[in-house]
């Protein structure tokens, strides 16, 4: 049976750079986990109160 994990990354910043910064963090995180043998199941982004961008990442091994 596969072990699923959910990770949450978030970024508070000025609106203009928030998406690019968090996207880069997610990319680095996923590259690290992929090299450790994890499979990416889902990645989704949502805004919280217009001040935070949150990434929900589901992976399994």
PQR file with spaces between the fields and no chain letter, atoms N, CA, C, O and H, PARSE charges and radii, in Angstrom:
ATOM       1  N    UNK     1       0.843   -1.177    0.000 -0.4000 1.5000
ATOM       2  CA   UNK     1       0.000    0.000    0.000 -0.0000 2.0000
ATOM       3  C    UNK     1       0.894    1.247    0.000  0.5500 1.7000
ATOM       4  O    UNK     1       1.908    1.298    0.695 -0.5500 1.4000
ATOM       5  N    UNK     2       0.503    2.235   -0.781 -0.4000 1.5000
ATOM       6  CA   UNK     2       1.290    3.469   -0.880 -0.0000 2.0000
ATOM       7  C    UNK     2       0.987    4.387    0.296  0.5500 1.7000
ATOM       8  O    UNK     2      -0.141    4.461    0.782 -0.5500 1.4000
ATOM       9  H    UNK     2      -0.321    2.194   -1.346  0.4000 1.0000
ATOM      10  N    UNK     3       2.016    5.075    0.733 -0.4000 1.5000
ATOM      11  CA   UNK     3       1.884    6.045    1.812 -0.0000 2.0000
ATOM      12  C    UNK     3       1.705    7.431    1.195  0.5500 1.7000
ATOM      13  O    UNK     3       2.590    7.916    0.489 -0.5500 1.4000
ATOM      14  H    UNK     3       2.933    5.015    0.338  0.4000 1.0000
ATOM      15  N    UNK     4       0.567    8.067    1.459 -0.4000 1.5000
ATOM      16  CA   UNK     4       0.298    9.401    0.922 -0.0000 2.0000
ATOM      17  C    UNK     4       0.648   10.468    1.954  0.5500 1.7000
ATOM      18  O    UNK     4       0.446   10.279    3.154 -0.5500 1.4000
ATOM      19  H    UNK     4      -0.151    7.673    2.033  0.4000 1.0000
ATOM      20  N    UNK     5       1.168   11.575    1.477 -0.4000 1.5000
ATOM      21  CA   UNK     5       1.501   12.716    2.333 -0.0000 2.0000
ATOM      22  C    UNK     5       0.939   13.974    1.701  0.5500 1.7000
ATOM      23  O    UNK     5       0.928   14.122    0.479 -0.5500 1.4000
ATOM      24  H    UNK     5       1.332   11.729    0.503  0.4000 1.0000
ATOM      25  N    UNK     6       0.476   14.873    2.543 -0.4000 1.5000
ATOM      26  CA   UNK     6       0.001   16.179    2.080 -0.0000 2.0000
ATOM      27  C    UNK     6       0.893   17.237    2.699  0.5500 1.7000
ATOM      28  O    UNK     6       1.111   17.250    3.911 -0.5500 1.4000
ATOM      29  H    UNK     6       0.486   14.753    3.536  0.4000 1.0000
ATOM      30  N    UNK     7       1.407   18.124    1.861 -0.4000 1.5000
ATOM      31  CA   UNK     7       2.262   19.212    2.312 -0.0000 2.0000
ATOM      32  C    UNK     7       1.624   20.536    1.923  0.5500 1.7000
ATOM      33  O    UNK     7       0.979   20.646    0.880 -0.5500 1.4000
ATOM      34  H    UNK     7       1.231   18.114    0.876  0.4000 1.0000
ATOM      35  N    UNK     8       1.810   21.526    2.761 -0.4000 1.5000
ATOM      36  CA   UNK     8       1.258   22.861    2.500 -0.0000 2.0000
ATOM      37  C    UNK     8       2.400   23.860    2.525  0.5500 1.7000
ATOM      38  O    UNK     8       3.143   23.952    3.502 -0.5500 1.4000
ATOM      39  H    UNK     8       2.335   21.437    3.608  0.4000 1.0000
ATOM      40  N    UNK     9       2.531   24.602    1.448 -0.4000 1.5000
ATOM      41  CA   UNK     9       3.510   25.686    1.367 -0.0000 2.0000
ATOM      42  C    UNK     9       2.724   26.973    1.176  0.5500 1.7000
ATOM      43  O    UNK     9       1.742   26.995    0.434 -0.5500 1.4000
ATOM      44  H    UNK     9       1.928   24.528    0.653  0.4000 1.0000
ATOM      45  N    UNK    10       3.142   28.043    1.836 -0.4000 1.5000
ATOM      46  CA   UNK    10       2.413   29.303    1.663 -0.0000 2.0000
ATOM      47  C    UNK    10       3.370   30.473    1.579  0.5500 1.7000
ATOM      48  O    UNK    10       4.508   30.416    2.047 -0.5500 1.4000
ATOM      49  H    UNK    10       3.940   28.026    2.439  0.4000 1.0000
ATOM      50  N    UNK    11       2.879   31.528    0.973 -0.4000 1.5000
ATOM      51  CA   UNK    11       3.712   32.705    0.749 -0.0000 2.0000
ATOM      52  C    UNK    11       2.878   33.949    1.001  0.5500 1.7000
ATOM      53  O    UNK    11       1.802   34.119    0.429 -0.5500 1.4000
ATOM      54  H    UNK    11       1.955   31.575    0.593  0.4000 1.0000
ATOM      55  N    UNK    12       3.390   34.810    1.861 -0.4000 1.5000
ATOM      56  CA   UNK    12       2.820   36.138    2.078 -0.0000 2.0000
ATOM      57  C    UNK    12       3.775   37.132    1.465  0.5500 1.7000
ATOM      58  O    UNK    12       4.942   37.207    1.848 -0.5500 1.4000
ATOM      59  H    UNK    12       4.265   34.672    2.326  0.4000 1.0000
ATOM      60  N    UNK    13       3.287   37.878    0.532 -0.4000 1.5000
ATOM      61  CA   UNK    13       4.159   38.852   -0.139 -0.0000 2.0000
ATOM      62  C    UNK    13       3.286   39.811   -0.920  0.5500 1.7000
ATOM      63  O    UNK    13       2.060   39.708   -0.912 -0.5500 1.4000
ATOM      64  H    UNK    13       2.338   37.817    0.221  0.4000 1.0000
ATOM      65  N    UNK    14       3.931   40.739   -1.589 -0.4000 1.5000
ATOM      66  CA   UNK    14       3.209   41.613   -2.490 -0.0000 2.0000
ATOM      67  C    UNK    14       2.581   40.787   -3.594  0.5500 1.7000
ATOM      68  O    UNK    14       3.176   39.809   -4.046 -0.5500 1.4000
ATOM      69  H    UNK    14       4.927   40.823   -1.595  0.4000 1.0000
ATOM      70  N    UNK    15       1.410   41.157   -4.028 -0.4000 1.5000
ATOM      71  CA   UNK    15       0.643   40.359   -4.973 -0.0000 2.0000
ATOM      72  C    UNK    15       1.417   40.055   -6.245  0.5500 1.7000
ATOM      73  O    UNK    15       1.289   38.960   -6.793 -0.5500 1.4000
ATOM      74  H    UNK    15       0.927   41.951   -3.661  0.4000 1.0000
ATOM      75  N    UNK    16       2.203   40.982   -6.721 -0.4000 1.5000
ATOM      76  CA   UNK    16       2.870   40.810   -8.014 -0.0000 2.0000
ATOM      77  C    UNK    16       3.872   39.662   -8.016  0.5500 1.7000
ATOM      78  O    UNK    16       3.966   38.947   -9.014 -0.5500 1.4000
ATOM      79  H    UNK    16       2.307   41.872   -6.276  0.4000 1.0000
ATOM      80  N    UNK    17       4.614   39.460   -6.950 -0.4000 1.5000
ATOM      81  CA   UNK    17       5.652   38.439   -6.940 -0.0000 2.0000
ATOM      82  C    UNK    17       5.285   37.171   -6.208  0.5500 1.7000
ATOM      83  O    UNK    17       6.044   36.202   -6.213 -0.5500 1.4000
ATOM      84  H    UNK    17       4.538   40.040   -6.139  0.4000 1.0000
ATOM      85  N    UNK    18       4.123   37.171   -5.580 -0.4000 1.5000
ATOM      86  CA   UNK    18       3.738   36.049   -4.731 -0.0000 2.0000
ATOM      87  C    UNK    18       3.654   34.730   -5.516  0.5500 1.7000
ATOM      88  O    UNK    18       4.186   33.714   -5.068 -0.5500 1.4000
ATOM      89  H    UNK    18       3.506   37.958   -5.577  0.4000 1.0000
ATOM      90  N    UNK    19       3.006   34.736   -6.659 -0.4000 1.5000
ATOM      91  CA   UNK    19       2.804   33.506   -7.419 -0.0000 2.0000
ATOM      92  C    UNK    19       4.118   32.949   -7.941  0.5500 1.7000
ATOM      93  O    UNK    19       4.354   31.742   -7.874 -0.5500 1.4000
ATOM      94  H    UNK    19       2.574   35.561   -7.023  0.4000 1.0000
ATOM      95  N    UNK    20       4.971   33.817   -8.458 -0.4000 1.5000
ATOM      96  CA   UNK    20       6.247   33.351   -8.989 -0.0000 2.0000
ATOM      97  C    UNK    20       7.137   32.777   -7.887  0.5500 1.7000
ATOM      98  O    UNK    20       7.785   31.749   -8.083 -0.5500 1.4000
ATOM      99  H    UNK    20       4.779   34.797   -8.512  0.4000 1.0000
ATOM     100  N    UNK    21       7.168   33.438   -6.735 -0.4000 1.5000
ATOM     101  CA   UNK    21       8.004   32.962   -5.624 -0.0000 2.0000
ATOM     102  C    UNK    21       7.525   31.612   -5.115  0.5500 1.7000
ATOM     103  O    UNK    21       8.329   30.707   -4.895 -0.5500 1.4000
ATOM     104  H    UNK    21       6.641   34.273   -6.576  0.4000 1.0000
ATOM     105  N    UNK    22       6.216   31.475   -4.927 -0.4000 1.5000
ATOM     106  CA   UNK    22       5.696   30.209   -4.420 -0.0000 2.0000
ATOM     107  C    UNK    22       5.851   29.103   -5.466  0.5500 1.7000
ATOM     108  O    UNK    22       6.145   27.962   -5.110 -0.5500 1.4000
ATOM     109  H    UNK    22       5.563   32.210   -5.106  0.4000 1.0000
ATOM     110  N    UNK    23       5.662   29.415   -6.722 -0.4000 1.5000
ATOM     111  CA   UNK    23       5.843   28.423   -7.787 -0.0000 2.0000
ATOM     112  C    UNK    23       7.264   27.884   -7.786  0.5500 1.7000
ATOM     113  O    UNK    23       7.478   26.687   -7.978 -0.5500 1.4000
ATOM     114  H    UNK    23       5.423   30.342   -7.010  0.4000 1.0000
ATOM     115  N    UNK    24       8.232   28.761   -7.572 -0.4000 1.5000
ATOM     116  CA   UNK    24       9.634   28.342   -7.517 -0.0000 2.0000
ATOM     117  C    UNK    24       9.877   27.431   -6.306  0.5500 1.7000
ATOM     118  O    UNK    24      10.567   26.418   -6.420 -0.5500 1.4000
ATOM     119  H    UNK    24       8.058   29.734   -7.416  0.4000 1.0000
ATOM     120  N    UNK    25       9.305   27.797   -5.140 -0.4000 1.5000
ATOM     121  CA   UNK    25       9.440   26.961   -3.940 -0.0000 2.0000
ATOM     122  C    UNK    25       8.830   25.582   -4.167  0.5500 1.7000
ATOM     123  O    UNK    25       9.411   24.569   -3.775 -0.5500 1.4000
ATOM     124  H    UNK    25       8.745   28.620   -5.047  0.4000 1.0000
ATOM     125  N    UNK    26       7.660   25.545   -4.798 -0.4000 1.5000
ATOM     126  CA   UNK    26       6.992   24.275   -5.081 -0.0000 2.0000
ATOM     127  C    UNK    26       7.843   23.438   -6.031  0.5500 1.7000
ATOM     128  O    UNK    26       7.984   22.230   -5.838 -0.5500 1.4000
ATOM     129  H    UNK    26       7.189   26.368   -5.116  0.4000 1.0000
ATOM     130  N    UNK    27       8.403   24.064   -7.043 -0.4000 1.5000
ATOM     131  CA   UNK    27       9.250   23.355   -8.003 -0.0000 2.0000
ATOM     132  C    UNK    27      10.455   22.717   -7.315  0.5500 1.7000
ATOM     133  O    UNK    27      10.773   21.556   -7.572 -0.5500 1.4000
ATOM     134  H    UNK    27       8.289   25.045   -7.200  0.4000 1.0000
ATOM     135  N    UNK    28      11.119   23.461   -6.453 -0.4000 1.5000
ATOM     136  CA   UNK    28      12.284   22.934   -5.724 -0.0000 2.0000
ATOM     137  C    UNK    28      11.856   21.786   -4.806  0.5500 1.7000
ATOM     138  O    UNK    28      12.527   20.755   -4.745 -0.5500 1.4000
ATOM     139  H    UNK    28      10.861   24.404   -6.244  0.4000 1.0000
ATOM     140  N    UNK    29      10.742   21.964   -4.093 -0.4000 1.5000
ATOM     141  CA   UNK    29      10.222   20.935   -3.193 -0.0000 2.0000
ATOM     142  C    UNK    29       9.923   19.646   -3.959  0.5500 1.7000
ATOM     143  O    UNK    29      10.313   18.559   -3.532 -0.5500 1.4000
ATOM     144  H    UNK    29      10.197   22.801   -4.143  0.4000 1.0000
ATOM     145  N    UNK    30       9.223   19.776   -5.104 -0.4000 1.5000
ATOM     146  CA   UNK    30       8.850   18.599   -5.884 -0.0000 2.0000
ATOM     147  C    UNK    30      10.075   17.910   -6.491  0.5500 1.7000
ATOM     148  O    UNK    30      10.120   16.682   -6.553 -0.5500 1.4000
ATOM     149  H    UNK    30       8.906   20.659   -5.451  0.4000 1.0000
ATOM     150  N    UNK    31      11.049   18.671   -6.929 -0.4000 1.5000
ATOM     151  CA   UNK    31      12.277   18.068   -7.448 -0.0000 2.0000
ATOM     152  C    UNK    31      12.995   17.265   -6.380  0.5500 1.7000
ATOM     153  O    UNK    31      13.513   16.180   -6.647 -0.5500 1.4000
ATOM     154  H    UNK    31      11.012   19.669   -6.878  0.4000 1.0000
ATOM     155  N    UNK    32      13.023   17.802   -5.174 -0.4000 1.5000
ATOM     156  CA   UNK    32      13.664   17.108   -4.050 -0.0000 2.0000
ATOM     157  C    UNK    32      12.929   15.808   -3.733  0.5500 1.7000
ATOM     158  O    UNK    32      13.549   14.754   -3.592 -0.5500 1.4000
ATOM     159  H    UNK    32      12.603   18.683   -4.957  0.4000 1.0000
ATOM     160  N    UNK    33      11.614   15.890   -3.624 -0.4000 1.5000
ATOM     161  CA   UNK    33      10.813   14.708   -3.291 -0.0000 2.0000
ATOM     162  C    UNK    33      10.862   13.662   -4.413  0.5500 1.7000
ATOM     163  O    UNK    33      10.899   12.462   -4.141 -0.5500 1.4000
ATOM     164  H    UNK    33      11.110   16.746   -3.738  0.4000 1.0000
ATOM     165  N    UNK    34      10.862   14.113   -5.659 -0.4000 1.5000
ATOM     166  CA   UNK    34      10.941   13.176   -6.788 -0.0000 2.0000
ATOM     167  C    UNK    34      12.259   12.408   -6.759  0.5500 1.7000
ATOM     168  O    UNK    34      12.293   11.209   -7.036 -0.5500 1.4000
ATOM     169  H    UNK    34      10.832   15.088   -5.880  0.4000 1.0000
ATOM     170  N    UNK    35      13.335   13.098   -6.426 -0.4000 1.5000
ATOM     171  CA   UNK    35      14.638   12.427   -6.360 -0.0000 2.0000
ATOM     172  C    UNK    35      14.707   11.449   -5.186  0.5500 1.7000
ATOM     173  O    UNK    35      15.547   10.549   -5.173 -0.5500 1.4000
ATOM     174  H    UNK    35      13.308   14.072   -6.202  0.4000 1.0000
ATOM     175  N    UNK    36      13.821   11.627   -4.201 -0.4000 1.5000
ATOM     176  CA   UNK    36      13.749   10.697   -3.064 -0.0000 2.0000
ATOM     177  C    UNK    36      12.805    9.531   -3.349  0.5500 1.7000
ATOM     178  O    UNK    36      12.603    8.674   -2.488 -0.5500 1.4000
ATOM     179  H    UNK    36      13.139   12.358   -4.212  0.4000 1.0000
ATOM     180  N    UNK    37      12.226    9.492   -4.548 -0.4000 1.5000
ATOM     181  CA   UNK    37      11.372    8.367   -4.919 -0.0000 2.0000
ATOM     182  C    UNK    37       9.883    8.603   -4.750  0.5500 1.7000
ATOM     183  O    UNK    37       9.100    7.662   -4.878 -0.5500 1.4000
ATOM     184  H    UNK    37      12.390   10.189   -5.247  0.4000 1.0000
ATOM     185  N    UNK    38       9.469    9.821   -4.470 -0.4000 1.5000
ATOM     186  CA   UNK    38       8.053   10.121   -4.316 -0.0000 2.0000
ATOM     187  C    UNK    38       7.401   10.395   -5.658  0.5500 1.7000
ATOM     188  O    UNK    38       8.044   10.888   -6.585 -0.5500 1.4000
ATOM     189  H    UNK    38      10.105   10.586   -4.366  0.4000 1.0000
ATOM     190  N    UNK    39       6.124   10.071   -5.754 -0.4000 1.5000
ATOM     191  CA   UNK    39       5.317   10.342   -6.938 -0.0000 2.0000
ATOM     192  C    UNK    39       4.383   11.505   -6.625  0.5500 1.7000
ATOM     193  O    UNK    39       3.745   11.520   -5.572 -0.5500 1.4000
ATOM     194  H    UNK    39       5.602    9.670   -5.002  0.4000 1.0000
ATOM     195  N    UNK    40       4.297   12.461   -7.514 -0.4000 1.5000
ATOM     196  CA   UNK    40       3.414   13.614   -7.318 -0.0000 2.0000
ATOM     197  C    UNK    40       2.001   13.206   -7.727  0.5500 1.7000
ATOM     198  O    UNK    40       1.782   12.749   -8.849 -0.5500 1.4000
ATOM     199  H    UNK    40       4.815   12.449   -8.369  0.4000 1.0000
ATOM     200  N    UNK    41       1.057   13.373   -6.824 -0.4000 1.5000
ATOM     201  CA   UNK    41      -0.342   13.037   -7.088 -0.0000 2.0000
ATOM     202  C    UNK    41      -1.121   14.280   -7.514  0.5500 1.7000
ATOM     203  O    UNK    41      -1.858   14.246   -8.500 -0.5500 1.4000
ATOM     204  H    UNK    41       1.235   13.745   -5.913  0.4000 1.0000
ATOM     205  N    UNK    42      -0.961   15.370   -6.777 -0.4000 1.5000
ATOM     206  CA   UNK    42      -1.726   16.578   -7.073 -0.0000 2.0000
ATOM     207  C    UNK    42      -1.020   17.805   -6.503  0.5500 1.7000
ATOM     208  O    UNK    42      -0.386   17.745   -5.450 -0.5500 1.4000
ATOM     209  H    UNK    42      -0.363   15.398   -5.976  0.4000 1.0000
ATOM     210  N    UNK    43      -1.144   18.916   -7.223 -0.4000 1.5000
ATOM     211  CA   UNK    43      -0.683   20.222   -6.741 -0.0000 2.0000
ATOM     212  C    UNK    43      -1.781   21.217   -7.071  0.5500 1.7000
ATOM     213  O    UNK    43      -2.222   21.311   -8.216 -0.5500 1.4000
ATOM     214  H    UNK    43      -1.659   18.965   -8.079  0.4000 1.0000
ATOM     215  N    UNK    44      -2.224   21.963   -6.058 -0.4000 1.5000
ATOM     216  CA   UNK    44      -3.233   22.998   -6.315 -0.0000 2.0000
ATOM     217  C    UNK    44      -2.878   24.246   -5.526  0.5500 1.7000
ATOM     218  O    UNK    44      -2.278   24.182   -4.454 -0.5500 1.4000
ATOM     219  H    UNK    44      -1.866   21.887   -5.127  0.4000 1.0000
ATOM     220  N    UNK    45      -3.264   25.375   -6.084 -0.4000 1.5000
ATOM     221  CA   UNK    45      -2.993   26.674   -5.473 -0.0000 2.0000
ATOM     222  C    UNK    45      -4.311   27.358   -5.142  0.5500 1.7000
ATOM     223  O    UNK    45      -5.293   27.215   -5.869 -0.5500 1.4000
ATOM     224  H    UNK    45      -3.752   25.427   -6.955  0.4000 1.0000
ATOM     225  N    UNK    46      -4.328   28.102   -4.040 -0.4000 1.5000
ATOM     226  CA   UNK    46      -5.502   28.891   -3.701 -0.0000 2.0000
ATOM     227  C    UNK    46      -5.050   30.158   -2.972  0.5500 1.7000
ATOM     228  O    UNK    46      -4.015   30.177   -2.305 -0.5500 1.4000
ATOM     229  H    UNK    46      -3.530   28.218   -3.449  0.4000 1.0000
ATOM     230  N    UNK    47      -5.840   31.196   -3.115 -0.4000 1.5000
ATOM     231  CA   UNK    47      -5.581   32.446   -2.385 -0.0000 2.0000
ATOM     232  C    UNK    47      -6.384   32.439   -1.104  0.5500 1.7000
ATOM     233  O    UNK    47      -7.524   31.975   -1.086 -0.5500 1.4000
ATOM     234  H    UNK    47      -6.680   31.181   -3.657  0.4000 1.0000
ATOM     235  N    UNK    48      -5.804   32.948   -0.032 -0.4000 1.5000
ATOM     236  CA   UNK    48      -6.491   33.059    1.247 -0.0000 2.0000
ATOM     237  C    UNK    48      -6.578   34.527    1.621  0.5500 1.7000
ATOM     238  O    UNK    48      -5.561   35.176    1.865 -0.5500 1.4000
ATOM     239  H    UNK    48      -4.878   33.325   -0.046  0.4000 1.0000
ATOM     240  N    UNK    49      -7.774   35.038    1.665 -0.4000 1.5000
ATOM     241  CA   UNK    49      -8.057   36.434    2.034 -0.0000 2.0000
ATOM     242  C    UNK    49      -7.232   37.424    1.217  0.5500 1.7000
ATOM     243  O    UNK    49      -6.943   38.523    1.690 -0.5500 1.4000
ATOM     244  H    UNK    49      -8.600   34.511    1.467  0.4000 1.0000
ATOM     245  N    UNK    50      -6.858   37.055    0.020 -0.4000 1.5000
ATOM     246  CA   UNK    50      -6.132   37.954   -0.855 -0.0000 2.0000
ATOM     247  C    UNK    50      -4.736   38.328   -0.394  0.5500 1.7000
ATOM     248  O    UNK    50      -4.040   39.084   -1.071 -0.5500 1.4000
ATOM     249  H    UNK    50      -7.093   36.163   -0.365  0.4000 1.0000
ATOM     250  N    UNK    51      -4.320   37.806    0.750 -0.4000 1.5000
ATOM     251  CA   UNK    51      -3.019   38.182    1.299 -0.0000 2.0000
ATOM     252  C    UNK    51      -2.017   37.035    1.287  0.5500 1.7000
ATOM     253  O    UNK    51      -0.820   37.255    1.474 -0.5500 1.4000
ATOM     254  H    UNK    51      -4.886   37.191    1.300  0.4000 1.0000
ATOM     255  N    UNK    52      -2.493   35.817    1.069 -0.4000 1.5000
ATOM     256  CA   UNK    52      -1.622   34.648    1.084 -0.0000 2.0000
ATOM     257  C    UNK    52      -1.942   33.767   -0.116  0.5500 1.7000
ATOM     258  O    UNK    52      -3.097   33.641   -0.522 -0.5500 1.4000
ATOM     259  H    UNK    52      -3.465   35.638    0.916  0.4000 1.0000
ATOM     260  N    UNK    53      -0.918   33.173   -0.664 -0.4000 1.5000
ATOM     261  CA   UNK    53      -1.089   32.159   -1.695 -0.0000 2.0000
ATOM     262  C    UNK    53      -0.634   30.840   -1.084  0.5500 1.7000
ATOM     263  O    UNK    53       0.463   30.750   -0.532 -0.5500 1.4000
ATOM     264  H    UNK    53       0.020   33.276   -0.334  0.4000 1.0000
ATOM     265  N    UNK    54      -1.469   29.830   -1.183 -0.4000 1.5000
ATOM     266  CA   UNK    54      -1.196   28.547   -0.541 -0.0000 2.0000
ATOM     267  C    UNK    54      -1.148   27.452   -1.605  0.5500 1.7000
ATOM     268  O    UNK    54      -1.991   27.404   -2.500 -0.5500 1.4000
ATOM     269  H    UNK    54      -2.360   29.903   -1.632  0.4000 1.0000
ATOM     270  N    UNK    55      -0.155   26.578   -1.496 -0.4000 1.5000
ATOM     271  CA   UNK    55      -0.039   25.417   -2.380 -0.0000 2.0000
ATOM     272  C    UNK    55      -0.283   24.159   -1.549  0.5500 1.7000
ATOM     273  O    UNK    55       0.358   23.950   -0.519 -0.5500 1.4000
ATOM     274  H    UNK    55       0.530   26.617   -0.768  0.4000 1.0000
ATOM     275  N    UNK    56      -1.205   23.336   -2.002 -0.4000 1.5000
ATOM     276  CA   UNK    56      -1.476   22.040   -1.389 -0.0000 2.0000
ATOM     277  C    UNK    56      -0.862   20.982   -2.301  0.5500 1.7000
ATOM     278  O    UNK    56      -1.183   20.912   -3.487 -0.5500 1.4000
ATOM     279  H    UNK    56      -1.725   23.506   -2.839  0.4000 1.0000
ATOM     280  N    UNK    57       0.021   20.162   -1.739 -0.4000 1.5000
ATOM     281  CA   UNK    57       0.758   19.181   -2.531 -0.0000 2.0000
ATOM     282  C    UNK    57       0.505   17.794   -1.946  0.5500 1.7000
ATOM     283  O    UNK    57       0.706   17.565   -0.754 -0.5500 1.4000
ATOM     284  H    UNK    57       0.282   20.219   -0.775  0.4000 1.0000
ATOM     285  N    UNK    58       0.060   16.869   -2.805 -0.4000 1.5000
ATOM     286  CA   UNK    58      -0.139   15.491   -2.388 -0.0000 2.0000
ATOM     287  C    UNK    58       0.889   14.630   -3.116  0.5500 1.7000
ATOM     288  O    UNK    58       0.998   14.671   -4.341 -0.5500 1.4000
ATOM     289  H    UNK    58      -0.104   17.055   -3.774  0.4000 1.0000
ATOM     290  N    UNK    59       1.644   13.846   -2.335 -0.4000 1.5000
ATOM     291  CA   UNK    59       2.653   12.957   -2.894 -0.0000 2.0000
ATOM     292  C    UNK    59       2.478   11.573   -2.270  0.5500 1.7000
ATOM     293  O    UNK    59       1.828   11.428   -1.235 -0.5500 1.4000
ATOM     294  H    UNK    59       1.555   13.813   -1.339  0.4000 1.0000
ATOM     295  N    UNK    60       3.056   10.573   -2.898 -0.4000 1.5000
ATOM     296  CA   UNK    60       3.042    9.234   -2.303 -0.0000 2.0000
ATOM     297  C    UNK    60       4.332    8.514   -2.631  0.5500 1.7000
ATOM     298  O    UNK    60       5.061    8.881   -3.552 -0.5500 1.4000
ATOM     299  H    UNK    60       3.584   10.691   -3.739  0.4000 1.0000
ATOM     300  N    UNK    61       4.594    7.469   -1.845 -0.4000 1.5000
ATOM     301  CA   UNK    61       5.823    6.686   -2.046 -0.0000 2.0000
ATOM     302  C    UNK    61       5.450    5.221   -2.063  0.5500 1.7000
ATOM     303  O    UNK    61       6.320    4.364   -2.219 -0.5500 1.4000
ATOM     304  H    UNK    61       4.002    7.171   -1.097  0.4000 1.0000
